[in-house]
Amino acid sequence: MKHQGVNHQPELPTARSIRRTCNSELYRTIKRMKIWIPEHKVKAAEKLYFQKVAANLLWIHEHRSNRKKQVEWWEANVCDELAEILGVDRRRFAEAFKQAYGC
């Protein structure tokens, strides 16, 4: 028997959960790099990262089960700007992100 009106698609995340996830991912990435970054740079990077994810939320949500594809998106759309804000080597930053993200 079919249930009508039941949507089994996961809901889009809230702004709060997106912000918390972005901040956690960035924190784990920086921690893996084993360097100190001034707090004002980290805050600016967190803000940019949240904005990028929020602007592309539908695509990210659609590919939520494909971490490799998400990392490819991150490298193409976010990595360069974050590395510049944080003042870190882009290649090293991307590798740290992949490790922190589990890819």
N, C-alpha and C positions, 0 to 999 in steps of 0.2 A: 504494500500500500504506500502510495506517495504522500509525503507531507507537503501541503501547500504553504507557501509563505516562509518556509525555513531556508535561510541562506547559510550555506556551509562555508562560504568564502570568509577568510579572516578579515577583520576590520582593519582599516588603515590605522596606523599608530597615531597617538596624540602628539601634539607639539612637545609636551613635557617628556614623553618617552623617547622621541627623536633626539631632543637635546641631551638627555642623559646618556643615550647610547653613543652619540657622537663624541661627547666628552669622555666617556669611558674608553672608546676606541683610540682616541687621540692620546689619552693618558697612558694606555698600555703601549702604544707605539713609541712615545717619548721615553718611557721607562726602559724599553728594550734597547734603545740607542745608548743608554747609560751616559746621558749628558744633562747638564742643567740648562734650562731655558727660563728666562725671566717671565714672571707671571703675566705681565701685560701682553707679551707676545703669545702666550698660551691662550689667554682670553680672546685675543683678536682671531687666532686660528680657530678656536671653538665656535666663535660667532660665524665666521665664514663657512666652516664645515656644516654647521646647522643649516645655513641659508642654501647651500648647494644641495644638500639632501632634501630639504623641504621643497625646493624648486623642481626636483626630479623624483618626488615621492612615488608617483604612480608607476614609473619605470622600475624603481627600486623594489617597490612592493610586488610588482608583477614577477620579478626575478628573485624573490626573497629566498628561494630554496637553492639558488645557484650562486654560491659564494665566489666561485672563480669569476663569473661574469660581473659580479658586484665589484670585485677587486679591479678588474679591467676598467670598469667605469670610473672607479676612484682614481686610478692612475691617469686616465685620460682627461678627467674633468676637475680633479681636486688637488692632486699631489703637488703639482708645480707651484700653485699659489700658496699652499700651506707651507711647503719647504721654504719659499721665499719669505713669508711672514716670520717663520720660526728661525730663519737664518741657518738652515741645515743643508747638508748635501742631499740632493733629490734622490739619487740612486740608493743611498743608505737609508733614507727615510722610507722609500717605497718598500725596501726589503724588510725593514722593521714592521711596517704596517702589515705586510703579508704574513709575517710570523705571528703578530698579535691577533690578526683576523682568522688565523687557522688555515691559511692556504699555502 
